[in-house]
Amino acid sequence: MTEEAGESAPRRGAGRKSVLLRLDPAVHSALQRWAADDLRSVNAQIELLLRDALREAGRAPRDAGPVPRRGRPPKDSGD
């Protein structure tokens, strides 16, 4: 079952690439601890590290969107 491109509601993560990444278990554990310290998921931590590395190497793509904000939306101040 498919929908027309203009008719479907935007999905969370729409337009983002999925990548299978094989890591040494010790590297994954270290990333998991680091991500937890920064209150991020492992996936978000890896993306942050890759973006920083691309920027430092002068290879950051000009057309890359911002890092998606996750979590609960802010409360309305008009309550």
mmCIF file of the N, C-alpha and C atoms, coordinates in Angstrom:
data_MODEL
# 
_entry.id   MODEL 
# 
loop_
_atom_site.group_PDB 
_atom_site.id 
_atom_site.type_symbol 
_atom_site.label_atom_id 
_atom_site.label_alt_id 
_atom_site.label_comp_id 
_atom_site.label_asym_id 
_atom_site.label_entity_id 
_atom_site.label_seq_id 
_atom_site.pdbx_PDB_ins_code 
_atom_site.Cartn_x 
_atom_site.Cartn_y 
_atom_site.Cartn_z 
_atom_site.occupancy 
_atom_site.B_iso_or_equiv 
_atom_site.pdbx_formal_charge 
_atom_site.auth_seq_id 
_atom_site.auth_comp_id 
_atom_site.auth_asym_id 
_atom_site.auth_atom_id 
_atom_site.pdbx_PDB_model_num 
ATOM 1   N N  . MET A 1 1  ? 0.845  -1.169 0.000  1.00 0.00 ? 1  MET A N  1 
ATOM 2   C CA . MET A 1 1  ? 0.000  0.000  0.000  1.00 0.00 ? 1  MET A CA 1 
ATOM 3   C C  . MET A 1 1  ? 0.895  1.238  0.000  1.00 0.00 ? 1  MET A C  1 
ATOM 4   N N  . THR A 1 2  ? 0.757  2.095  -1.003 1.00 0.00 ? 2  THR A N  1 
ATOM 5   C CA . THR A 1 2  ? 1.581  3.294  -1.096 1.00 0.00 ? 2  THR A CA 1 
ATOM 6   C C  . THR A 1 2  ? 0.713  4.527  -1.107 1.00 0.00 ? 2  THR A C  1 
ATOM 7   N N  . GLU A 1 3  ? 1.293  5.650  -0.726 1.00 0.00 ? 3  GLU A N  1 
ATOM 8   C CA . GLU A 1 3  ? 0.600  6.929  -0.735 1.00 0.00 ? 3  GLU A CA 1 
ATOM 9   C C  . GLU A 1 3  ? 1.342  7.870  -1.658 1.00 0.00 ? 3  GLU A C  1 
ATOM 10  N N  . GLU A 1 4  ? 0.647  8.839  -2.189 1.00 0.00 ? 4  GLU A N  1 
ATOM 11  C CA . GLU A 1 4  ? 1.283  9.856  -3.015 1.00 0.00 ? 4  GLU A CA 1 
ATOM 12  C C  . GLU A 1 4  ? 2.229  10.669 -2.145 1.00 0.00 ? 4  GLU A C  1 
ATOM 13  N N  . ALA A 1 5  ? 3.317  11.166 -2.739 1.00 0.00 ? 5  ALA A N  1 
ATOM 14  C CA . ALA A 1 5  ? 4.333  11.885 -1.983 1.00 0.00 ? 5  ALA A CA 1 
ATOM 15  C C  . ALA A 1 5  ? 3.781  13.107 -1.258 1.00 0.00 ? 5  ALA A C  1 
ATOM 16  N N  . GLY A 1 6  ? 2.873  13.844 -1.863 1.00 0.00 ? 6  GLY A N  1 
ATOM 17  C CA . GLY A 1 6  ? 2.353  15.053 -1.245 1.00 0.00 ? 6  GLY A CA 1 
ATOM 18  C C  . GLY A 1 6  ? 1.266  14.799 -0.224 1.00 0.00 ? 6  GLY A C  1 
ATOM 19  N N  . GLU A 1 7  ? 0.740  13.598 -0.136 1.00 0.00 ? 7  GLU A N  1 
ATOM 20  C CA . GLU A 1 7  ? -0.396 13.318 0.731  1.00 0.00 ? 7  GLU A CA 1 
ATOM 21  C C  . GLU A 1 7  ? -0.016 12.747 2.091  1.00 0.00 ? 7  GLU A C  1 
ATOM 22  N N  . SER A 1 8  ? 1.147  12.175 2.210  1.00 0.00 ? 8  SER A N  1 
ATOM 23  C CA . SER A 1 8  ? 1.506  11.542 3.478  1.00 0.00 ? 8  SER A CA 1 
ATOM 24  C C  . SER A 1 8  ? 2.037  12.577 4.468  1.00 0.00 ? 8  SER A C  1 
ATOM 25  N N  . ALA A 1 9  ? 1.775  12.331 5.737  1.00 0.00 ? 9  ALA A N  1 
ATOM 26  C CA . ALA A 1 9  ? 2.282  13.209 6.789  1.00 0.00 ? 9  ALA A CA 1 
ATOM 27  C C  . ALA A 1 9  ? 3.765  12.941 6.970  1.00 0.00 ? 9  ALA A C  1 
ATOM 28  N N  . PRO A 1 10 ? 4.547  13.968 7.332  1.00 0.00 ? 10 PRO A N  1 
ATOM 29  C CA . PRO A 1 10 ? 5.974  13.746 7.534  1.00 0.00 ? 10 PRO A CA 1 
ATOM 30  C C  . PRO A 1 10 ? 6.207  12.755 8.675  1.00 0.00 ? 10 PRO A C  1 
ATOM 31  N N  . ARG A 1 11 ? 7.066  11.796 8.439  1.00 0.00 ? 11 ARG A N  1 
ATOM 32  C CA . ARG A 1 11 ? 7.382  10.806 9.460  1.00 0.00 ? 11 ARG A CA 1 
ATOM 33  C C  . ARG A 1 11 ? 8.644  11.213 10.186 1.00 0.00 ? 11 ARG A C  1 
ATOM 34  N N  . ARG A 1 12 ? 8.746  10.783 11.433 1.00 0.00 ? 12 ARG A N  1 
ATOM 35  C CA . ARG A 1 12 ? 9.961  11.028 12.195 1.00 0.00 ? 12 ARG A CA 1 
ATOM 36  C C  . ARG A 1 12 ? 11.110 10.325 11.487 1.00 0.00 ? 12 ARG A C  1 
ATOM 37  N N  . GLY A 1 13 ? 12.170 11.035 11.206 1.00 0.00 ? 13 GLY A N  1 
ATOM 38  C CA . GLY A 1 13 ? 13.322 10.457 10.540 1.00 0.00 ? 13 GLY A CA 1 
ATOM 39  C C  . GLY A 1 13 ? 13.188 10.390 9.037  1.00 0.00 ? 13 GLY A C  1 
ATOM 40  N N  . ALA A 1 14 ? 12.103 10.943 8.477  1.00 0.00 ? 14 ALA A N  1 
ATOM 41  C CA . ALA A 1 14 ? 11.919 10.905 7.029  1.00 0.00 ? 14 ALA A CA 1 
ATOM 42  C C  . ALA A 1 14 ? 13.069 11.644 6.367  1.00 0.00 ? 14 ALA A C  1 
ATOM 43  N N  . GLY A 1 15 ? 13.589 11.078 5.294  1.00 0.00 ? 15 GLY A N  1 
ATOM 44  C CA . GLY A 1 15 ? 14.672 11.713 4.569  1.00 0.00 ? 15 GLY A CA 1 
ATOM 45  C C  . GLY A 1 15 ? 16.045 11.457 5.158  1.00 0.00 ? 15 GLY A C  1 
ATOM 46  N N  . ARG A 1 16 ? 16.138 10.618 6.141  1.00 0.00 ? 16 ARG A N  1 
ATOM 47  C CA . ARG A 1 16 ? 17.434 10.315 6.760  1.00 0.00 ? 16 ARG A CA 1 
ATOM 48  C C  . ARG A 1 16 ? 17.858 8.922  6.325  1.00 0.00 ? 16 ARG A C  1 
ATOM 49  N N  . LYS A 1 17 ? 19.134 8.718  6.192  1.00 0.00 ? 17 LYS A N  1 
ATOM 50  C CA . LYS A 1 17 ? 19.688 7.437  5.755  1.00 0.00 ? 17 LYS A CA 1 
ATOM 51  C C  . LYS A 1 17 ? 19.916 6.520  6.956  1.00 0.00 ? 17 LYS A C  1 
ATOM 52  N N  . SER A 1 18 ? 19.647 5.256  6.757  1.00 0.00 ? 18 SER A N  1 
ATOM 53  C CA . SER A 1 18 ? 19.954 4.237  7.750  1.00 0.00 ? 18 SER A CA 1 
ATOM 54  C C  . SER A 1 18 ? 21.249 3.554  7.326  1.00 0.00 ? 18 SER A C  1 
ATOM 55  N N  . VAL A 1 19 ? 22.123 3.327  8.281  1.00 0.00 ? 19 VAL A N  1 
ATOM 56  C CA . VAL A 1 19 ? 23.417 2.722  7.985  1.00 0.00 ? 19 VAL A CA 1 
ATOM 57  C C  . VAL A 1 19 ? 23.689 1.617  8.993  1.00 0.00 ? 19 VAL A C  1 
ATOM 58  N N  . LEU A 1 20 ? 24.069 0.466  8.496  1.00 0.00 ? 20 LEU A N  1 
ATOM 59  C CA . LEU A 1 20 ? 24.491 -0.616 9.372  1.00 0.00 ? 20 LEU A CA 1 
ATOM 60  C C  . LEU A 1 20 ? 25.961 -0.389 9.700  1.00 0.00 ? 20 LEU A C  1 
ATOM 61  N N  . LEU A 1 21 ? 26.285 -0.364 10.970 1.00 0.00 ? 21 LEU A N  1 
ATOM 62  C CA . LEU A 1 21 ? 27.647 -0.098 11.406 1.00 0.00 ? 21 LEU A CA 1 
ATOM 63  C C  . LEU A 1 21 ? 28.093 -1.213 12.344 1.00 0.00 ? 21 LEU A C  1 
ATOM 64  N N  . ARG A 1 22 ? 29.160 -1.863 11.982 1.00 0.00 ? 22 ARG A N  1 
ATOM 65  C CA . ARG A 1 22 ? 29.710 -2.920 12.836 1.00 0.00 ? 22 ARG A CA 1 
ATOM 66  C C  . ARG A 1 22 ? 30.835 -2.326 13.673 1.00 0.00 ? 22 ARG A C  1 
ATOM 67  N N  . LEU A 1 23 ? 30.729 -2.485 14.991 1.00 0.00 ? 23 LEU A N  1 
ATOM 68  C CA . LEU A 1 23 ? 31.710 -1.930 15.909 1.00 0.00 ? 23 LEU A CA 1 
ATOM 69  C C  . LEU A 1 23 ? 32.238 -3.017 16.831 1.00 0.00 ? 23 LEU A C  1 
ATOM 70  N N  . ASP A 1 24 ? 33.451 -2.842 17.244 1.00 0.00 ? 24 ASP A N  1 
ATOM 71  C CA . ASP A 1 24 ? 34.007 -3.678 18.296 1.00 0.00 ? 24 ASP A CA 1 
ATOM 72  C C  . ASP A 1 24 ? 33.159 -3.450 19.545 1.00 0.00 ? 24 ASP A C  1 
ATOM 73  N N  . PRO A 1 25 ? 32.830 -4.495 20.282 1.00 0.00 ? 25 PRO A N  1 
ATOM 74  C CA . PRO A 1 25 ? 31.987 -4.323 21.477 1.00 0.00 ? 25 PRO A CA 1 
ATOM 75  C C  . PRO A 1 25 ? 32.550 -3.329 22.490 1.00 0.00 ? 25 PRO A C  1 
ATOM 76  N N  . ALA A 1 26 ? 33.862 -3.272 22.636 1.00 0.00 ? 26 ALA A N  1 
ATOM 77  C CA . ALA A 1 26 ? 34.457 -2.328 23.584 1.00 0.00 ? 26 ALA A CA 1 
ATOM 78  C C  . ALA A 1 26 ? 34.271 -0.888 23.099 1.00 0.00 ? 26 ALA A C  1 
ATOM 79  N N  . VAL A 1 27 ? 34.371 -0.671 21.795 1.00 0.00 ? 27 VAL A N  1 
ATOM 80  C CA . VAL A 1 27 ? 34.148 0.663  21.230 1.00 0.00 ? 27 VAL A CA 1 
ATOM 81  C C  . VAL A 1 27 ? 32.687 1.061  21.423 1.00 0.00 ? 27 VAL A C  1 
ATOM 82  N N  . HIS A 1 28 ? 31.772 0.134  21.183 1.00 0.00 ? 28 HIS A N  1 
ATOM 83  C CA . HIS A 1 28 ? 30.354 0.426  21.380 1.00 0.00 ? 28 HIS A CA 1 
ATOM 84  C C  . HIS A 1 28 ? 30.068 0.751  22.842 1.00 0.00 ? 28 HIS A C  1 
ATOM 85  N N  . SER A 1 29 ? 30.653 0.017  23.748 1.00 0.00 ? 29 SER A N  1 
ATOM 86  C CA . SER A 1 29 ? 30.447 0.286  25.179 1.00 0.00 ? 29 SER A CA 1 
ATOM 87  C C  . SER A 1 29 ? 30.955 1.674  25.561 1.00 0.00 ? 29 SER A C  1 
ATOM 88  N N  . ALA A 1 30 ? 32.118 2.044  25.036 1.00 0.00 ? 30 ALA A N  1 
ATOM 89  C CA . ALA A 1 30 ? 32.666 3.365  25.318 1.00 0.00 ? 30 ALA A CA 1 
ATOM 90  C C  . ALA A 1 30 ? 31.760 4.455  24.748 1.00 0.00 ? 30 ALA A C  1 
ATOM 91  N N  . LEU A 1 31 ? 31.260 4.247  23.528 1.00 0.00 ? 31 LEU A N  1 
ATOM 92  C CA . LEU A 1 31 ? 30.335 5.204  22.921 1.00 0.00 ? 31 LEU A CA 1 
ATOM 93  C C  . LEU A 1 31 ? 29.039 5.298  23.727 1.00 0.00 ? 31 LEU A C  1 
ATOM 94  N N  . GLN A 1 32 ? 28.559 4.164  24.182 1.00 0.00 ? 32 GLN A N  1 
ATOM 95  C CA . GLN A 1 32 ? 27.321 4.126  24.960 1.00 0.00 ? 32 GLN A CA 1 
ATOM 96  C C  . GLN A 1 32 ? 27.472 4.915  26.261 1.00 0.00 ? 32 GLN A C  1 
ATOM 97  N N  . ARG A 1 33 ? 28.616 4.757  26.937 1.00 0.00 ? 33 ARG A N  1 
ATOM 98  C CA . ARG A 1 33 ? 28.854 5.503  28.175 1.00 0.00 ? 33 ARG A CA 1 
ATOM 99  C C  . ARG A 1 33 ? 28.948 7.000  27.897 1.00 0.00 ? 33 ARG A C  1 
ATOM 100 N N  . TRP A 1 34 ? 29.682 7.371  26.827 1.00 0.00 ? 34 TRP A N  1 
ATOM 101 C CA . TRP A 1 34 ? 29.855 8.768  26.457 1.00 0.00 ? 34 TRP A CA 1 
ATOM 102 C C  . TRP A 1 34 ? 28.501 9.390  26.100 1.00 0.00 ? 34 TRP A C  1 
ATOM 103 N N  . ALA A 1 35 ? 27.712 8.683  25.323 1.00 0.00 ? 35 ALA A N  1 
ATOM 104 C CA . ALA A 1 35 ? 26.391 9.176  24.935 1.00 0.00 ? 35 ALA A CA 1 
ATOM 105 C C  . ALA A 1 35 ? 25.507 9.370  26.168 1.00 0.00 ? 35 ALA A C  1 
ATOM 106 N N  . ALA A 1 36 ? 25.549 8.429  27.085 1.00 0.00 ? 36 ALA A N  1 
ATOM 107 C CA . ALA A 1 36 ? 24.748 8.539  28.307 1.00 0.00 ? 36 ALA A CA 1 
ATOM 108 C C  . ALA A 1 36 ? 25.183 9.751  29.132 1.00 0.00 ? 36 ALA A C  1 
ATOM 109 N N  . ASP A 1 37 ? 26.484 9.995  29.204 1.00 0.00 ? 37 ASP A N  1 
ATOM 110 C CA . ASP A 1 37 ? 26.991 11.165 29.930 1.00 0.00 ? 37 ASP A CA 1 
ATOM 111 C C  . ASP A 1 37 ? 26.463 12.462 29.330 1.00 0.00 ? 37 ASP A C  1 
ATOM 112 N N  . ASP A 1 38 ? 26.295 12.481 28.001 1.00 0.00 ? 38 ASP A N  1 
ATOM 113 C CA . ASP A 1 38 ? 25.819 13.673 27.291 1.00 0.00 ? 38 ASP A CA 1 
ATOM 114 C C  . ASP A 1 38 ? 24.307 13.653 27.059 1.00 0.00 ? 38 ASP A C  1 
ATOM 115 N N  . LEU A 1 39 ? 23.612 12.678 27.640 1.00 0.00 ? 39 LEU A N  1 
ATOM 116 C CA . LEU A 1 39 ? 22.159 12.520 27.490 1.00 0.00 ? 39 LEU A CA 1 
ATOM 117 C C  . LEU A 1 39 ? 21.749 12.412 26.023 1.00 0.00 ? 39 LEU A C  1 
ATOM 118 N N  . ARG A 1 40 ? 22.477 11.578 25.276 1.00 0.00 ? 40 ARG A N  1 
ATOM 119 C CA . ARG A 1 40 ? 22.182 11.321 23.868 1.00 0.00 ? 40 ARG A CA 1 
ATOM 120 C C  . ARG A 1 40 ? 22.079 9.824  23.656 1.00 0.00 ? 40 ARG A C  1 
ATOM 121 N N  . SER A 1 41 ? 21.481 9.458  22.527 1.00 0.00 ? 41 SER A N  1 
ATOM 122 C CA . SER A 1 41 ? 21.506 8.060  22.114 1.00 0.00 ? 41 SER A CA 1 
ATOM 123 C C  . SER A 1 41 ? 22.868 7.790  21.476 1.00 0.00 ? 41 SER A C  1 
ATOM 124 N N  . VAL A 1 42 ? 23.204 6.525  21.338 1.00 0.00 ? 42 VAL A N  1 
ATOM 125 C CA . VAL A 1 42 ? 24.455 6.165  20.669 1.00 0.00 ? 42 VAL A CA 1 
ATOM 126 C C  . VAL A 1 42 ? 24.425 6.680  19.230 1.00 0.00 ? 42 VAL A C  1 
ATOM 127 N N  . ASN A 1 43 ? 23.281 6.548  18.575 1.00 0.00 ? 43 ASN A N  1 
ATOM 128 C CA . ASN A 1 43 ? 23.148 7.011  17.197 1.00 0.00 ? 43 ASN A CA 1 
ATOM 129 C C  . ASN A 1 43 ? 23.415 8.522  17.097 1.00 0.00 ? 43 ASN A C  1 
ATOM 130 N N  . ALA A 1 44 ? 22.830 9.297  17.995 1.00 0.00 ? 44 ALA A N  1 
ATOM 131 C CA . ALA A 1 44 ? 23.029 10.750 17.990 1.00 0.00 ? 44 ALA A CA 1 
ATOM 132 C C  . ALA A 1 44 ? 24.482 11.099 18.287 1.00 0.00 ? 44 ALA A C  1 
ATOM 133 N N  . GLN A 1 45 ? 25.111 10.348 19.175 1.00 0.00 ? 45 GLN A N  1 
ATOM 134 C CA . GLN A 1 45 ? 26.517 10.595 19.514 1.00 0.00 ? 45 GLN A CA 1 
ATOM 135 C C  . GLN A 1 45 ? 27.403 10.336 18.304 1.00 0.00 ? 45 GLN A C  1 
ATOM 136 N N  . ILE A 1 46 ? 27.145 9.249  17.585 1.00 0.00 ? 46 ILE A N  1 
ATOM 137 C CA . ILE A 1 46 ? 27.929 8.939  16.386 1.00 0.00 ? 46 ILE A CA 1 
ATOM 138 C C  . ILE A 1 46 ? 27.742 10.029 15.339 1.00 0.00 ? 46 ILE A C  1 
ATOM 139 N N  . GLU A 1 47 ? 26.497 10.479 15.137 1.00 0.00 ? 47 GLU A N  1 
ATOM 140 C CA . GLU A 1 47 ? 26.264 11.536 14.149 1.00 0.00 ? 47 GLU A CA 1 
ATOM 141 C C  . GLU A 1 47 ? 26.992 12.811 14.549 1.00 0.00 ? 47 GLU A C  1 
ATOM 142 N N  . LEU A 1 48 ? 26.960 13.176 15.822 1.00 0.00 ? 48 LEU A N  1 
ATOM 143 C CA . LEU A 1 48 ? 27.664 14.366 16.287 1.00 0.00 ? 48 LEU A CA 1 
ATOM 144 C C  . LEU A 1 48 ? 29.163 14.246 16.018 1.00 0.00 ? 48 LEU A C  1 
ATOM 145 N N  . LEU A 1 49 ? 29.735 13.099 16.332 1.00 0.00 ? 49 LEU A N  1 
ATOM 146 C CA . LEU A 1 49 ? 31.169 12.883 16.112 1.00 0.00 ? 49 LEU A CA 1 
ATOM 147 C C  . LEU A 1 49 ? 31.526 12.954 14.624 1.00 0.00 ? 49 LEU A C  1 
ATOM 148 N N  . LEU A 1 50 ? 30.682 12.352 13.778 1.00 0.00 ? 50 LEU A N  1 
ATOM 149 C CA . LEU A 1 50 ? 30.948 12.389 12.339 1.00 0.00 ? 50 LEU A CA 1 
ATOM 150 C C  . LEU A 1 50 ? 30.843 13.814 11.797 1.00 0.00 ? 50 LEU A C  1 
ATOM 151 N N  . ARG A 1 51 ? 29.833 14.556 12.232 1.00 0.00 ? 51 ARG A N  1 
ATOM 152 C CA . ARG A 1 51 ? 29.699 15.950 11.783 1.00 0.00 ? 51 ARG A CA 1 
ATOM 153 C C  . ARG A 1 51 ? 30.891 16.784 12.224 1.00 0.00 ? 51 ARG A C  1 
ATOM 154 N N  . ASP A 1 52 ? 31.340 16.607 13.475 1.00 0.00 ? 52 ASP A N  1 
ATOM 155 C CA . ASP A 1 52 ? 32.507 17.346 13.960 1.00 0.00 ? 52 ASP A CA 1 
ATOM 156 C C  . ASP A 1 52 ? 33.755 16.998 13.154 1.00 0.00 ? 52 ASP A C  1 
ATOM 157 N N  . ALA A 1 53 ? 33.942 15.716 12.869 1.00 0.00 ? 53 ALA A N  1 
ATOM 158 C CA . ALA A 1 53 ? 35.110 15.284 12.095 1.00 0.00 ? 53 ALA A CA 1 
ATOM 159 C C  . ALA A 1 53 ? 35.064 15.858 10.677 1.00 0.00 ? 53 ALA A C  1 
ATOM 160 N N  . LEU A 1 54 ? 33.898 15.851 10.044 1.00 0.00 ? 54 LEU A N  1 
ATOM 161 C CA . LEU A 1 54 ? 33.762 16.428 8.701  1.00 0.00 ? 54 LEU A CA 1 
ATOM 162 C C  . LEU A 1 54 ? 34.063 17.923 8.722  1.00 0.00 ? 54 LEU A C  1 
ATOM 163 N N  . ARG A 1 55 ? 33.553 18.626 9.714  1.00 0.00 ? 55 ARG A N  1 
ATOM 164 C CA . ARG A 1 55 ? 33.792 20.066 9.817  1.00 0.00 ? 55 ARG A CA 1 
ATOM 165 C C  . ARG A 1 55 ? 35.281 20.359 10.018 1.00 0.00 ? 55 ARG A C  1 
ATOM 166 N N  . GLU A 1 56 ? 35.937 19.620 10.927 1.00 0.00 ? 56 GLU A N  1 
ATOM 167 C CA . GLU A 1 56 ? 37.360 19.830 11.194 1.00 0.00 ? 56 GLU A CA 1 
ATOM 168 C C  . GLU A 1 56 ? 38.227 19.526 9.981  1.00 0.00 ? 56 GLU A C  1 
ATOM 169 N N  . ALA A 1 57 ? 37.788 18.568 9.155  1.00 0.00 ? 57 ALA A N  1 
ATOM 170 C CA . ALA A 1 57 ? 38.548 18.199 7.961  1.00 0.00 ? 57 ALA A CA 1 
ATOM 171 C C  . ALA A 1 57 ? 38.223 19.106 6.774  1.00 0.00 ? 57 ALA A C  1 
ATOM 172 N N  . GLY A 1 58 ? 37.302 20.047 6.967  1.00 0.00 ? 58 GLY A N  1 
ATOM 173 C CA . GLY A 1 58 ? 36.909 20.925 5.879  1.00 0.00 ? 58 GLY A CA 1 
ATOM 174 C C  . GLY A 1 58 ? 36.069 20.217 4.831  1.00 0.00 ? 58 GLY A C  1 
ATOM 175 N N  . ARG A 1 59 ? 35.376 19.174 5.229  1.00 0.00 ? 59 ARG A N  1 
ATOM 176 C CA . ARG A 1 59 ? 34.574 18.369 4.297  1.00 0.00 ? 59 ARG A CA 1 
ATOM 177 C C  . ARG A 1 59 ? 33.091 18.358 4.634  1.00 0.00 ? 59 ARG A C  1 
ATOM 178 N N  . ALA A 1 60 ? 32.660 19.260 5.507  1.00 0.00 ? 60 ALA A N  1 
ATOM 179 C CA . ALA A 1 60 ? 31.255 19.294 5.890  1.00 0.00 ? 60 ALA A CA 1 
ATOM 180 C C  . ALA A 1 60 ? 30.414 19.699 4.682  1.00 0.00 ? 60 ALA A C  1 
ATOM 181 N N  . PRO A 1 61 ? 29.362 18.949 4.376  1.00 0.00 ? 61 PRO A N  1 
ATOM 182 C CA . PRO A 1 61 ? 28.518 19.311 3.231  1.00 0.00 ? 61 PRO A CA 1 
ATOM 183 C C  . PRO A 1 61 ? 27.727 20.583 3.514  1.00 0.00 ? 61 PRO A C  1 
ATOM 184 N N  . ARG A 1 62 ? 27.659 21.444 2.521  1.00 0.00 ? 62 ARG A N  1 
ATOM 185 C CA . ARG A 1 62 ? 26.930 22.709 2.688  1.00 0.00 ? 62 ARG A CA 1 
ATOM 186 C C  . ARG A 1 62 ? 25.428 22.486 2.803  1.00 0.00 ? 62 ARG A C  1 
ATOM 187 N N  . ASP A 1 63 ? 24.934 21.423 2.190  1.00 0.00 ? 63 ASP A N  1 
ATOM 188 C CA . ASP A 1 63 ? 23.489 21.204 2.152  1.00 0.00 ? 63 ASP A CA 1 
ATOM 189 C C  . ASP A 1 63 ? 22.982 20.283 3.253  1.00 0.00 ? 63 ASP A C  1 
ATOM 190 N N  . ALA A 1 64 ? 23.815 19.954 4.231  1.00 0.00 ? 64 ALA A N  1 
ATOM 191 C CA . ALA A 1 64 ? 23.371 19.091 5.336  1.00 0.00 ? 64 ALA A CA 1 
ATOM 192 C C  . ALA A 1 64 ? 22.449 19.884 6.248  1.00 0.00 ? 64 ALA A C  1 
ATOM 193 N N  . GLY A 1 65 ? 21.354 19.266 6.620  1.00 0.00 ? 65 GLY A N  1 
ATOM 194 C CA . GLY A 1 65 ? 20.420 19.912 7.531  1.00 0.00 ? 65 GLY A CA 1 
ATOM 195 C C  . GLY A 1 65 ? 20.975 19.924 8.947  1.00 0.00 ? 65 GLY A C  1 
ATOM 196 N N  . PRO A 1 66 ? 20.278 20.619 9.839  1.00 0.00 ? 66 PRO A N  1 
ATOM 197 C CA . PRO A 1 66 ? 20.727 20.649 11.234 1.00 0.00 ? 66 PRO A CA 1 
ATOM 198 C C  . PRO A 1 66 ? 20.508 19.296 11.897 1.00 0.00 ? 66 PRO A C  1 
ATOM 199 N N  . VAL A 1 67 ? 21.176 19.097 12.994 1.00 0.00 ? 67 VAL A N  1 
ATOM 200 C CA . VAL A 1 67 ? 20.976 17.877 13.769 1.00 0.00 ? 67 VAL A CA 1 
ATOM 201 C C  . VAL A 1 67 ? 19.546 17.909 14.292 1.00 0.00 ? 67 VAL A C  1 
ATOM 202 N N  . PRO A 1 68 ? 18.766 16.859 14.045 1.00 0.00 ? 68 PRO A N  1 
ATOM 203 C CA . PRO A 1 68 ? 17.371 16.868 14.501 1.00 0.00 ? 68 PRO A CA 1 
ATOM 204 C C  . PRO A 1 68 ? 17.277 16.961 16.015 1.00 0.00 ? 68 PRO A C  1 
ATOM 205 N N  . ARG A 1 69 ? 16.347 17.766 16.487 1.00 0.00 ? 69 ARG A N  1 
ATOM 206 C CA . ARG A 1 69 ? 16.091 17.879 17.921 1.00 0.00 ? 69 ARG A CA 1 
ATOM 207 C C  . ARG A 1 69 ? 15.156 16.755 18.316 1.00 0.00 ? 69 ARG A C  1 
ATOM 208 N N  . ARG A 1 70 ? 15.507 16.010 19.298 1.00 0.00 ? 70 ARG A N  1 
ATOM 209 C CA . ARG A 1 70 ? 14.698 14.892 19.758 1.00 0.00 ? 70 ARG A CA 1 
ATOM 210 C C  . ARG A 1 70 ? 14.115 15.217 21.122 1.00 0.00 ? 70 ARG A C  1 
ATOM 211 N N  . GLY A 1 71 ? 13.177 14.415 21.523 1.00 0.00 ? 71 GLY A N  1 
ATOM 212 C CA . GLY A 1 71 ? 12.619 14.556 22.859 1.00 0.00 ? 71 GLY A CA 1 
ATOM 213 C C  . GLY A 1 71 ? 11.301 15.288 22.867 1.00 0.00 ? 71 GLY A C  1 
ATOM 214 N N  . ARG A 1 72 ? 10.882 15.631 24.032 1.00 0.00 ? 72 ARG A N  1 
ATOM 215 C CA . ARG A 1 72 ? 9.591  16.262 24.252 1.00 0.00 ? 72 ARG A CA 1 
ATOM 216 C C  . ARG A 1 72 ? 9.629  17.714 23.783 1.00 0.00 ? 72 ARG A C  1 
ATOM 217 N N  . PRO A 1 73 ? 8.598  18.167 23.064 1.00 0.00 ? 73 PRO A N  1 
ATOM 218 C CA . PRO A 1 73 ? 8.566  19.566 22.645 1.00 0.00 ? 73 PRO A CA 1 
ATOM 219 C C  . PRO A 1 73 ? 8.398  20.484 23.842 1.00 0.00 ? 73 PRO A C  1 
ATOM 220 N N  . PRO A 1 74 ? 8.852  21.733 23.732 1.00 0.00 ? 74 PRO A N  1 
ATOM 221 C CA . PRO A 1 74 ? 8.703  22.649 24.860 1.00 0.00 ? 74 PRO A CA 1 
ATOM 222 C C  . PRO A 1 74 ? 7.233  22.929 25.165 1.00 0.00 ? 74 PRO A C  1 
ATOM 223 N N  . LYS A 1 75 ? 6.950  23.205 26.432 1.00 0.00 ? 75 LYS A N  1 
ATOM 224 C CA . LYS A 1 75 ? 5.572  23.520 26.831 1.00 0.00 ? 75 LYS A CA 1 
ATOM 225 C C  . LYS A 1 75 ? 5.200  24.900 26.297 1.00 0.00 ? 75 LYS A C  1 
ATOM 226 N N  . ASP A 1 76 ? 3.923  25.063 25.978 1.00 0.00 ? 76 ASP A N  1 
ATOM 227 C CA . ASP A 1 76 ? 3.431  26.362 25.533 1.00 0.00 ? 76 ASP A CA 1 
ATOM 228 C C  . ASP A 1 76 ? 3.522  27.350 26.695 1.00 0.00 ? 76 ASP A C  1 
ATOM 229 N N  . SER A 1 77 ? 3.987  28.559 26.428 1.00 0.00 ? 77 SER A N  1 
ATOM 230 C CA . SER A 1 77 ? 4.084  29.570 27.488 1.00 0.00 ? 77 SER A CA 1 
ATOM 231 C C  . SER A 1 77 ? 2.767  30.315 27.665 1.00 0.00 ? 77 SER A C  1 
ATOM 232 N N  . GLY A 1 78 ? 1.774  30.039 26.789 1.00 0.00 ? 78 GLY A N  1 
ATOM 233 C CA . GLY A 1 78 ? 0.492  30.726 26.867 1.00 0.00 ? 78 GLY A CA 1 
ATOM 234 C C  . GLY A 1 78 ? -0.541 30.021 27.712 1.00 0.00 ? 78 GLY A C  1 
ATOM 235 N N  . ASP A 1 79 ? -0.128 29.168 28.676 1.00 0.00 ? 79 ASP A N  1 
ATOM 236 C CA . ASP A 1 79 ? -1.096 28.433 29.504 1.00 0.00 ? 79 ASP A CA 1 
ATOM 237 C C  . ASP A 1 79 ? -1.852 29.321 30.418 1.00 0.00 ? 79 ASP A C  1 
# 
